[in-house]
Amino acid sequence: MSSDKIVYLNGNTLKIDELINIGYRGYNVAITQEVEELIQKGRNVIDDILKSEKTVYGINTGFGLFSDVIIPPDQVKMLQVNLIRSHSSGVGTPLTPERTRMLLALRINVLTKGYSGITLETVKRAIKILNGNCLPLVPEKGTVGASGDLAPLSHLALGMMGEGKMYDFSESNNTFTSNLDIDVLEYRNFKFSPANEILKRQNLTPIELNAKEGLALINGTQLITSLGAEAVHRCRVLAETANIITAMTFEALKGLTAAYHPLIHAARPHSGQGKVAAFLRSLLHSDRFPSEITLANKDTKKVQDSYTLRCVPQVHGIVFDTIEFVQGIINTEMNSATDNPMVFDTEELCGTISGGNFHGEYPAKALDYLTIGIHELSNISERRLERLVNSQLSDGLPSFLVNGGGLNSGFMIAHCTSAALVSENKVLVHPSSADTISTSSAKEDHVSMGGWSARKCLNVVENVENVLAIELLAACQGLDFRRPLKTTEPLEAVYQLVRSKVTFMDKDRFIQPDIEEVYKLIRSGQVLNVVNSVLNK
């Protein structure tokens, strides 16, 4: 693999886009000699503790309620194996191959910081397992987000030990293709086989746990954070795309650009609000990109638009600021040591300290906030869709955007689908991290519930992507009814992109495939890319 498709992990510099490349574009990972030395330095501390026969939590003691139980030297390795086996208790749908790659890569990244006391050999084997695409079956449910994501990370470690199951990509119809541009809704019925068989097939050796290594592999927030990284990545694309779709609807409804005037937004100088207003101005009627629709409507007696058009910078703007805030939290968490106990070799201390960096409250709270923020894009999108399909509100467009209403129903039930998804989101935005349940006989008496924060955030993101897909499809239909007048060049490029996949609906037809095609254009970033290509000319 070429060097530009390798991400070097060091525990300090990993970015969200790099993690996405590892998960979705099949990039390999590697570490430098300097990182190897740092890992070995941390392991030397553990080896010195073993030689001294001191009693140290996680090395020669039990866990949780059993932390006061001392384990004899001849059983410290079995202690780690038992830990992984007993903690592999997750349930539910397995993580996708892409998300499993991200989870493993992120755990390796944390281990490279040298605070976990893991052996260099185990890290090297984990890297080979990831690069060999040997991906353990990791159920998505079962973590309470403190002490870390124990159950999912245990399943990850179990597979690397050669136990449990792994994805089996050997059959031609189950070929794993890592690429964000794939047909994202394509059903992939993957097969699972025993982990030891998959590793043997790739000529890889299972990891063998030494003292503290089981704990080092599972104590941390990597499930929350890896899923959160994907959520942030998709939200960044989605927020930009929502502005484009808004502009398409704006043109179909003959909107007024006055509300986006820079003086208005300078008077309320929130960062996101100003960015959204400026972006909308770049897409809509201007000297650079004239709109025939706007020019034909210059003598309108309408003085202002509804809130769903007029207040888009204010509503979309806070979503941008929310994403930026959450991205900062996730970036920090991706490069944080989250083990317990932590291993130090400094002038001040050479040994271990028990702490609470495994607690997932930071990413949990951040992702709950992101969920609330990104949902608002669907809330306002559904209301814009109502204006497109309602002939009393659409300034001359036919009811439900179809000719022959009555015989044809057009977008009638597509709007219902949008409403259903938005209603579902209104339940999912309830913050998971507002809850806590005492576990481990009250030893672990406050938890983050961050795993559910991350999973439901992705559920909401997918719903928003679909809601916006329906709006974009309807906006293009609305623009067809404004023909022969054309919109601006960047928006015409979006229209042509959509029409390359979905034709004008002249009468009722099976509409779900149309929604799916436009969803793919949004999810893959193609809508955003085609606009940027015009703006950057």
Secondary structure as the mmCIF struct_conf table of DSSP 4:
data_model
#
loop_
_struct_conf.conf_type_id
_struct_conf.id
_struct_conf.beg_label_comp_id
_struct_conf.beg_label_asym_id
_struct_conf.beg_label_seq_id
_struct_conf.end_label_comp_id
_struct_conf.end_label_asym_id
_struct_conf.end_label_seq_id
HELX_RH_3T_P HELX_RH_3T_P1 SER A 3 LYS A 5
STRN STRN1 ILE A 6 TYR A 8
BEND BEND1 GLY A 11 ASN A 12
HELX_RH_AL_P HELX_RH_AL_P1 ILE A 16 TYR A 24
BEND BEND2 ARG A 25 ARG A 25
STRN STRN2 ASN A 28 ALA A 30
HELX_RH_AL_P HELX_RH_AL_P2 GLN A 33 SER A 52
TURN_TY1_P TURN_TY1_P1 GLU A 53 GLU A 53
TURN_TY1_P TURN_TY1_P2 TYR A 57 ILE A 59
BEND BEND3 ASN A 60 ASN A 60
STRN STRN3 THR A 61 THR A 61
HELX_RH_3T_P HELX_RH_3T_P2 GLY A 64 PHE A 66
TURN_TY1_P TURN_TY1_P3 SER A 67 ASP A 68
HELX_LH_PP_P HELX_LH_PP_P1 VAL A 69 VAL A 69
STRN STRN4 ILE A 70 ILE A 70
HELX_LH_PP_P HELX_LH_PP_P2 ILE A 71 PRO A 72
HELX_RH_3T_P HELX_RH_3T_P3 PRO A 73 GLN A 75
HELX_RH_AL_P HELX_RH_AL_P3 VAL A 76 HIS A 87
STRN STRN5 VAL A 91 PRO A 94
HELX_LH_PP_P HELX_LH_PP_P3 LEU A 95 THR A 96
HELX_RH_AL_P HELX_RH_AL_P4 PRO A 97 LEU A 111
TURN_TY1_P TURN_TY1_P4 THR A 112 LYS A 113
BEND BEND4 GLY A 114 GLY A 114
BEND BEND5 SER A 116 SER A 116
HELX_RH_AL_P HELX_RH_AL_P5 LEU A 120 ASN A 131
TURN_TY1_P TURN_TY1_P5 GLY A 132 ASN A 133
STRN STRN6 PRO A 136 PRO A 136
STRN STRN7 PRO A 139 LYS A 141
BEND BEND6 GLY A 145 ASP A 149
HELX_RH_AL_P HELX_RH_AL_P6 LEU A 150 MET A 160
TURN_TY1_P TURN_TY1_P6 MET A 161 GLY A 162
BEND BEND7 GLY A 164 GLY A 164
STRN STRN8 LYS A 165 ASP A 168
BEND BEND8 GLU A 171 GLU A 171
HELX_RH_3T_P HELX_RH_3T_P4 SER A 172 ASN A 174
TURN_TY1_P TURN_TY1_P7 LEU A 180 ASP A 181
BEND BEND9 ILE A 182 ILE A 182
TURN_TY1_P TURN_TY1_P8 VAL A 184 LEU A 185
STRN STRN9 LYS A 191 PRO A 194
HELX_RH_AL_P HELX_RH_AL_P7 ALA A 195 ARG A 201
TURN_TY1_P TURN_TY1_P9 GLN A 202 ASN A 203
HELX_LH_PP_P HELX_LH_PP_P4 THR A 205 ILE A 207
TURN_TY1_P TURN_TY1_P10 ALA A 211 LYS A 212
HELX_RH_AL_P HELX_RH_AL_P8 GLU A 213 ILE A 218
BEND BEND10 ASN A 219 GLY A 220
HELX_RH_AL_P HELX_RH_AL_P9 GLN A 222 ALA A 252
TURN_TY1_P TURN_TY1_P11 LEU A 253 LYS A 254
HELX_RH_3T_P HELX_RH_3T_P5 THR A 257 TYR A 260
HELX_RH_AL_P HELX_RH_AL_P10 PRO A 262 ALA A 266
TURN_TY1_P TURN_TY1_P12 ALA A 267 ALA A 267
BEND BEND11 ARG A 268 ARG A 268
HELX_RH_AL_P HELX_RH_AL_P11 SER A 271 LEU A 283
BEND BEND12 LEU A 284 HIS A 285
BEND BEND13 ASP A 287 PHE A 289
HELX_RH_AL_P HELX_RH_AL_P12 GLU A 292 ALA A 296
TURN_TY1_P TURN_TY1_P13 ASN A 297 ASP A 299
HELX_RH_AL_P HELX_RH_AL_P13 TYR A 307 ARG A 310
TURN_TY1_P TURN_TY1_P14 CYS A 311 CYS A 311
HELX_RH_AL_P HELX_RH_AL_P14 VAL A 312 MET A 334
TURN_TY1_P TURN_TY1_P15 ASN A 335 ASN A 335
BEND BEND14 SER A 336 SER A 336
BEND BEND15 ASN A 340 PRO A 341
STRN STRN10 MET A 342 ASP A 345
BEND BEND16 THR A 346 GLU A 348
STRN STRN11 CYS A 350 ILE A 353
TURN_TY1_P TURN_TY1_P16 ASN A 357 PHE A 358
HELX_RH_AL_P HELX_RH_AL_P15 GLU A 361 VAL A 389
TURN_TY1_P TURN_TY1_P17 SER A 391 ASP A 395
BEND BEND17 GLY A 396 GLY A 396
HELX_LH_PP_P HELX_LH_PP_P5 LEU A 397 PRO A 398
HELX_RH_3T_P HELX_RH_3T_P6 SER A 399 LEU A 401
BEND BEND18 ASN A 403 GLY A 404
STRN STRN12 GLY A 405 GLY A 405
TURN_TY1_P TURN_TY1_P18 GLY A 406 LEU A 407
STRN STRN13 ASN A 408 ASN A 408
TURN_TY1_P TURN_TY1_P19 GLY A 410 PHE A 411
HELX_RH_AL_P HELX_RH_AL_P16 MET A 412 LEU A 428
TURN_TY1_P TURN_TY1_P20 VAL A 429 VAL A 429
BEND BEND19 HIS A 430 HIS A 430
HELX_RH_3T_P HELX_RH_3T_P7 SER A 432 ALA A 434
STRN STRN14 THR A 439 THR A 439
TURN_TY1_P TURN_TY1_P21 SER A 440 LYS A 443
STRN STRN15 GLU A 444 GLU A 444
HELX_RH_AL_P HELX_RH_AL_P17 GLY A 450 PHE A 481
TURN_TY1_P TURN_TY1_P22 ARG A 482 PRO A 484
BEND BEND20 LEU A 485 LEU A 485
HELX_RH_AL_P HELX_RH_AL_P18 GLU A 489 ARG A 499
TURN_TY1_P TURN_TY1_P23 SER A 500 LYS A 501
BEND BEND21 VAL A 502 VAL A 502
BEND BEND22 ASP A 506 LYS A 507
HELX_RH_AL_P HELX_RH_AL_P19 GLN A 512 ARG A 523
TURN_TY1_P TURN_TY1_P24 SER A 524 GLY A 525
HELX_RH_AL_P HELX_RH_AL_P20 GLN A 526 LEU A 535
TURN_TY1_P TURN_TY1_P25 ASN A 536 ASN A 536
#
